Amino acid sequence: MISISVESKKRKTLYAIGGALLLVLLWQLLSVLGGTGFLLPSPCRVLSTAFKMFARKESWTTVAYSTSGILLSVLVATSAAILLAWSAAHAERLRFLMVPIVQVMKVVPIVSFILIAMFFMGGRTLTSFISGLVVFPMIYNHLLSAFLNVDQGLLEMARIFSLRKRDVVRYVVIPQSREEFLAASSVAIGMAWKAGVAAEVLAFSKNTIGRRIYDAKLYLDMEHLLAWTVVLVIAAFIVEKTLIALYRLMLERIGAILPKSPVTFQGEKSTEACSSSAESDGMCAVQCAGRQTSVISINNLQKKFDQSLVFENFSADLKLDRPVLLLGASGSGKTTLLRLIAGLEKQDGGTISGVPKRGVFVFQDNRLLPQLSARDNIRVVLPDYRDDVADQLLAKLDLTSVKNQPASTLSGGEQRRLALARALAPESDILYLDEAFRELDEKSEAKAIELVRQVAQEKPMLLASHDHDLIERLNARVVMIAK
């Protein structure tokens, strides 16, 4: 996979170089066919002029002056766009308020903004303002869309496991929004240079690239005009690639590195409320929520999706002294009932009472954080990111060899066992397992069921499955769900 990625990058680089050479060749042909070097000097003459220009210190000062102004505006506008896009994604009124403002920024010609702003601003301020005006709506719109379309399954997982808000942002929102942000930024930075230099030209800003281009045009000096244009392209390219690389590096590190686990001294318990029987099994943190026998009462439950009726006047009492298995064919409503009991769905009628407060889930889809390692997918749901708890569970489910691999690189069976390990890690009052043993081979399934059977001795458990063998293997109570 890594070699394919490297090969792809090499191919893209070669294509980019080929495109640049093709452009230079076309330029040379037009210069030759034009019959005069006055209107369109050859690439060699223009590059020679550019080298001569940068033998003087003032040319470097000019580039630095324009670059600093445009770069500052890009950073400020990007920060404002991130802040407002995040706020608008969580506040509908602000989102509607921003629509006409952003629309004006998008559709009004840049030259109109420049001419109006010239009455109120000096050259450098004008350049920064105009550049930021171009950057803001691009970043804002793309990020707002990304924030509004973050995977709802991962957000639901984060709520179920009570992830900290900062962790939801770091490990769910940022990775999901990263590529959208980078793509928008790449375009916006290029547009910022265009708009910024246009402002420099119209405002006659001193010591700027725009002013150099204007002076060259005024004196019909095509060699210097094209030389400064080439310098502009190179400067914009370097700034864009540098910023995008820094953005990517920063965002990848933010979204993929978990805080370190606190040091555990020898003999120290992972959790104070740990039972002695669980300690002896090496399952201290898993068994912390002591067993409480209770009954979940379901009365006249009604639930439908659109016009599809799932439950009508369904009633049952689920005694939680041992695992309760919701058994039925695919599409019978097992998952829906599990989600209704857990409070992830709202019933249309009837009541559900007696449900233990803190529940965690093994979902049908694994809902792992793909960029995090197997170990960190467990650590992230723990209050103190403990790696010893994660290592115990990984060992019990034969995942030690892949503990440092990103979840996205694991096989289907490995991901399923990891999802189960994650559910067993934090303290909880009840476990919900939705087809928890699918995609497992015989050996892995046997280990997973034995681990679940041990945990079931300490806390209530509801399982949804179509596997009748689980009745005996887990000594489970059965609730049949018919279509």
Secondary structure in CASP SS format (residue, H / E / C, confidence):
PFRMAT SS
TARGET T0000
AUTHOR 0000-0000-0000
METHOD secondary structure of the structure
MODEL  1
M C 1.00
I H 1.00
S H 1.00
I H 1.00
S H 1.00
V H 1.00
E H 1.00
S H 1.00
K H 1.00
K H 1.00
R H 1.00
K H 1.00
T H 1.00
L H 1.00
Y H 1.00
A H 1.00
I H 1.00
G H 1.00
G H 1.00
A H 1.00
L H 1.00
L H 1.00
L H 1.00
V H 1.00
L H 1.00
L H 1.00
W H 1.00
Q H 1.00
L H 1.00
L H 1.00
S H 1.00
V H 1.00
L H 1.00
G H 1.00
G C 1.00
T C 1.00
G C 1.00
F C 1.00
L C 1.00
L C 1.00
P C 1.00
S C 1.00
P H 1.00
C H 1.00
R H 1.00
V H 1.00
L H 1.00
S H 1.00
T H 1.00
A H 1.00
F H 1.00
K H 1.00
M H 1.00
F C 1.00
A C 1.00
R C 1.00
K H 1.00
E H 1.00
S H 1.00
W H 1.00
T H 1.00
T H 1.00
V H 1.00
A H 1.00
Y H 1.00
S H 1.00
T H 1.00
S H 1.00
G H 1.00
I H 1.00
L H 1.00
L H 1.00
S H 1.00
V H 1.00
L H 1.00
V H 1.00
A H 1.00
T H 1.00
S H 1.00
A H 1.00
A H 1.00
I H 1.00
L H 1.00
L H 1.00
A H 1.00
W H 1.00
S H 1.00
A H 1.00
A H 1.00
H H 1.00
A C 1.00
E H 1.00
R H 1.00
L H 1.00
R H 1.00
F H 1.00
L H 1.00
M H 1.00
V H 1.00
P H 1.00
I H 1.00
V H 1.00
Q H 1.00
V H 1.00
M H 1.00
K H 1.00
V H 1.00
V C 1.00
P C 1.00
I H 1.00
V H 1.00
S H 1.00
F H 1.00
I H 1.00
L H 1.00
I H 1.00
A H 1.00
M C 1.00
F C 1.00
F C 1.00
M C 1.00
G C 1.00
G H 1.00
R H 1.00
T H 1.00
L H 1.00
T H 1.00
S H 1.00
F H 1.00
I H 1.00
S H 1.00
G H 1.00
L H 1.00
V H 1.00
V H 1.00
F H 1.00
P H 1.00
M H 1.00
I H 1.00
Y H 1.00
N H 1.00
H H 1.00
L H 1.00
L H 1.00
S H 1.00
A H 1.00
F H 1.00
L H 1.00
N C 1.00
V C 1.00
D C 1.00
Q H 1.00
G H 1.00
L H 1.00
L H 1.00
E H 1.00
M H 1.00
A H 1.00
R H 1.00
I H 1.00
F C 1.00
S C 1.00
L C 1.00
R C 1.00
K H 1.00
R H 1.00
D H 1.00
V H 1.00
V H 1.00
R H 1.00
Y H 1.00
V H 1.00
V H 1.00
I H 1.00
P H 1.00
Q H 1.00
S H 1.00
R H 1.00
E H 1.00
E H 1.00
F H 1.00
L H 1.00
A H 1.00
A H 1.00
S H 1.00
S H 1.00
V H 1.00
A H 1.00
I H 1.00
G H 1.00
M H 1.00
A H 1.00
W H 1.00
K H 1.00
A H 1.00
G H 1.00
V H 1.00
A H 1.00
A H 1.00
E H 1.00
V H 1.00
L H 1.00
A H 1.00
F C 1.00
S C 1.00
K C 1.00
N C 1.00
T C 1.00
I H 1.00
G H 1.00
R H 1.00
R H 1.00
I H 1.00
Y H 1.00
D H 1.00
A H 1.00
K H 1.00
L H 1.00
Y C 1.00
L C 1.00
D C 1.00
M H 1.00
E H 1.00
H H 1.00
L H 1.00
L H 1.00
A H 1.00
W H 1.00
T H 1.00
V H 1.00
V H 1.00
L H 1.00
V H 1.00
I H 1.00
A H 1.00
A H 1.00
F H 1.00
I H 1.00
V H 1.00
E H 1.00
K H 1.00
T H 1.00
L H 1.00
I H 1.00
A H 1.00
L H 1.00
Y H 1.00
R H 1.00
L H 1.00
M H 1.00
L H 1.00
E H 1.00
R H 1.00
I H 1.00
G H 1.00
A H 1.00
I C 1.00
L C 1.00
P C 1.00
K C 1.00
S C 1.00
P C 1.00
V C 1.00
T C 1.00
F C 1.00
Q C 1.00
G C 1.00
E C 1.00
K C 1.00
S C 1.00
T C 1.00
E C 1.00
A C 1.00
C C 1.00
S C 1.00
S H 1.00
S H 1.00
A H 1.00
E H 1.00
S H 1.00
D C 1.00
G C 1.00
M C 1.00
C C 1.00
A C 1.00
V C 1.00
Q C 1.00
C C 1.00
A C 1.00
G C 1.00
R C 1.00
Q C 1.00
T C 1.00
S C 1.00
V E 1.00
I E 1.00
S E 1.00
I E 1.00
N E 1.00
N E 1.00
L E 1.00
Q E 1.00
K E 1.00
K E 1.00
F E 1.00
D C 1.00
Q C 1.00
S E 1.00
L E 1.00
V E 1.00
F E 1.00
E E 1.00
N E 1.00
F E 1.00
S E 1.00
A E 1.00
D E 1.00
L E 1.00
K E 1.00
L C 1.00
D C 1.00
R C 1.00
P C 1.00
V E 1.00
L E 1.00
L E 1.00
L E 1.00
G C 1.00
A C 1.00
S C 1.00
G C 1.00
S C 1.00
G C 1.00
K H 1.00
T H 1.00
T H 1.00
L H 1.00
L H 1.00
R H 1.00
L H 1.00
I H 1.00
A H 1.00
G C 1.00
L C 1.00
E C 1.00
K C 1.00
Q C 1.00
D C 1.00
G E 1.00
G E 1.00
T E 1.00
I E 1.00
S E 1.00
G C 1.00
V C 1.00
P C 1.00
K C 1.00
R C 1.00
G E 1.00
V E 1.00
F E 1.00
V E 1.00
F C 1.00
Q C 1.00
D C 1.00
N C 1.00
R C 1.00
L C 1.00
L C 1.00
P C 1.00
Q C 1.00
L C 1.00
S E 1.00
A H 1.00
R H 1.00
D H 1.00
N H 1.00
I H 1.00
R H 1.00
V C 1.00
V C 1.00
L C 1.00
P C 1.00
D C 1.00
Y C 1.00
R C 1.00
D H 1.00
D H 1.00
V H 1.00
A H 1.00
D H 1.00
Q H 1.00
L H 1.00
L H 1.00
A H 1.00
K H 1.00
L C 1.00
D C 1.00
L C 1.00
T H 1.00
S H 1.00
V H 1.00
K C 1.00
N C 1.00
Q C 1.00
P E 1.00
A H 1.00
S H 1.00
T H 1.00
L C 1.00
S C 1.00
G H 1.00
G H 1.00
E H 1.00
Q H 1.00
R H 1.00
R H 1.00
L H 1.00
A H 1.00
L H 1.00
A H 1.00
R H 1.00
A H 1.00
L H 1.00
A C 1.00
P C 1.00
E C 1.00
S C 1.00
D C 1.00
I E 1.00
L E 1.00
Y E 1.00
L E 1.00
D E 1.00
E C 1.00
A C 1.00
F C 1.00
R C 1.00
E C 1.00
L C 1.00
D C 1.00
E H 1.00
K H 1.00
S H 1.00
E H 1.00
A H 1.00
K H 1.00
A H 1.00
I H 1.00
E H 1.00
L H 1.00
V H 1.00
R H 1.00
Q H 1.00
V H 1.00
A H 1.00
Q C 1.00
E C 1.00
K C 1.00
P C 1.00
M E 1.00
L E 1.00
L E 1.00
A E 1.00
S E 1.00
H C 1.00
D C 1.00
H C 1.00
D H 1.00
L H 1.00
I H 1.00
E H 1.00
R H 1.00
L C 1.00
N C 1.00
A C 1.00
R E 1.00
V E 1.00
V E 1.00
M E 1.00
I C 1.00
A C 1.00
K C 1.00
END
